[in-house]
């Protein structure tokens, strides 16, 4: 969830304002945003966040205002096949499934409390939110529960079996890199929506859909890489043992800067399936140290700069030290897509392009490796 949307939700919650939250739940064809994108619409028509701009976003905003008027959450399919950008002549050509959720004071009191509690622990306890977006019983649509990182469950979905399925999926959701739809038939069994219409559908969202980018080495490539990665939504941590390199002046947009010995810093950091690791230190010795520390961890991407010859020699050394060859095969190196990059900025673009490519491929599989 974008920070501005989160802050808008906090404002709406604190002041019990009339609002509707649009979430992209599915896409078909070419669309400007992907599942998980959100836009908050207030009763006065002002918005926070975006689902892609243009005529399609205006249509989504209009439907959100209708939801605020009727106090009823709903699914809406935004057909963008005729959404032509007047200046560029571009056609999106896709369909976005939107869940438009009423968030005003006319909801059941227990659900108002659930939203308040969820927002209160959003940044500290990594909650996973499950929302009913389709149900046979109208009163269930928009109903929520969430589970904290300590497995504490808050809320219920009224139906015992539906609640159980929601909790089971919530416990797995921290492995996923994008929101997931769970479709169920009338017997609460998973169903293929291309074959038959689902009776119940749940939207499962983890805060950790945000990729944590760990940049090891704060040299010339790291500066543009950190800046551009932040622009596309990564949470960026930079590590280097040189204060003249690892500082806020060089990395003003980084979420975290650690000036410490690489080995000591890596002992303190948590690397999980939402972590992408880029090794671009100032030399072979430090690259090898960092790779040895991270290669056995669960990062979904580990890339290292270096020529094929140098990297091959290093991998041979690590294999001789006892690291299995199949583990070392997880390494992306030489790092970055082949675009003929030469300058630090161009190399940063090639690295970021590879990160995005890997992230999208993992997202299509529904979860991180």
Rosetta blueprint (number, residue, H / E / L):
1 X L
2 X L
3 X H
4 X H
5 X H
6 X H
7 X H
8 X H
9 X H
10 X H
11 X H
12 X H
13 X H
14 X H
15 X L
16 X L
17 X L
18 X L
19 X E
20 X E
21 X E
22 X E
23 X E
24 X E
25 X E
26 X E
27 X E
28 X E
29 X L
30 X L
31 X L
32 X L
33 X L
34 X L
35 X L
36 X L
37 X L
38 X E
39 X E
40 X E
41 X E
42 X E
43 X L
44 X L
45 X L
46 X L
47 X E
48 X E
49 X E
50 X L
51 X L
52 X L
53 X L
54 X H
55 X H
56 X H
57 X H
58 X H
59 X H
60 X H
61 X H
62 X H
63 X H
64 X H
65 X H
66 X H
67 X H
68 X H
69 X H
70 X H
71 X L
72 X L
73 X L
74 X E
75 X E
76 X E
77 X E
78 X E
79 X E
80 X L
81 X L
82 X L
83 X L
84 X E
85 X L
86 X L
87 X L
88 X L
89 X L
90 X L
91 X E
92 X L
93 X L
94 X L
95 X E
96 X E
97 X E
98 X E
99 X E
100 X E
101 X E
102 X E
103 X L
104 X L
105 X L
106 X L
107 X L
108 X L
109 X H
110 X H
111 X H
112 X H
113 X H
114 X H
115 X H
116 X H
117 X H
118 X H
119 X H
120 X H
121 X H
122 X L
123 X L
124 X L
125 X L
126 X L
127 X L
128 X E
129 X E
130 X E
131 X E
132 X E
133 X E
134 X E
135 X L
136 X L
137 X L
138 X H
139 X H
140 X H
141 X L
142 X L
143 X L
144 X E
145 X E
146 X E
147 X E
148 X L
149 X L
150 X L
151 X L
152 X L
153 X E
154 X E
155 X E
156 X L
157 X L
158 X L
159 X L
160 X H
161 X H
162 X H
163 X H
164 X H
165 X H
166 X H
167 X H
168 X H
169 X H
170 X H
171 X H
172 X H
173 X H
174 X H
175 X H
176 X L
177 X L
178 X L
179 X L
180 X E
181 X E
182 X E
183 X E
184 X E
185 X L
186 X L
187 X L
188 X L
189 X L
190 X E
191 X L
192 X L
193 X L
194 X L
195 X L
196 X L
197 X L
198 X L
199 X L
200 X E
201 X E
202 X E
203 X E
204 X E
205 X E
206 X E
207 X H
208 X H
209 X H
210 X L
211 X L
212 X E
213 X E
214 X E
215 X E
216 X E
217 X L
218 X L
219 X L
220 X H
221 X H
222 X H
223 X H
224 X H
225 X H
226 X H
227 X H
228 X H
229 X H
230 X H
231 X H
232 X L
233 X L
234 X L
235 X E
236 X E
237 X E
238 X E
239 X E
240 X E
241 X L
242 X L
243 X L
244 X L
245 X L
246 X L
247 X L
248 X L
249 X L
250 X L
251 X L
252 X L
253 X L
254 X L
255 X L
256 X E
257 X E
258 X E
259 X E
260 X L
261 X L
262 X H
263 X H
264 X H
265 X H
266 X H
267 X H
268 X H
269 X L
270 X L
271 X L
272 X L
273 X L
274 X L
275 X E
276 X E
277 X E
278 X E
279 X E
280 X L
281 X L
282 X L
283 X L
284 X H
285 X H
286 X H
287 X H
288 X H
289 X H
290 X H
291 X H
292 X H
293 X H
294 X H
295 X L
296 X L
297 X L
298 X L
299 X L
300 X L
301 X E
302 X E
303 X E
304 X E
305 X L
306 X L
307 X L
308 X H
309 X H
310 X H
311 X H
312 X H
313 X H
314 X H
315 X H
316 X H
317 X H
318 X H
319 X H
320 X H
321 X L
322 X L
323 X L
324 X L
325 X H
326 X H
327 X H
328 X H
329 X L
330 X L
331 X E
332 X E
333 X L
334 X L
335 X L
336 X L
337 X L
338 X L
339 X L
340 X L
341 X L
342 X L
343 X L
344 X H
345 X H
346 X H
347 X H
348 X H
349 X H
350 X H
351 X H
352 X H
353 X H
354 X H
355 X H
356 X H
357 X H
358 X H
359 X H
360 X H
361 X H
362 X H
363 X H
364 X H
365 X L
366 X L
367 X L
368 X L
369 X L
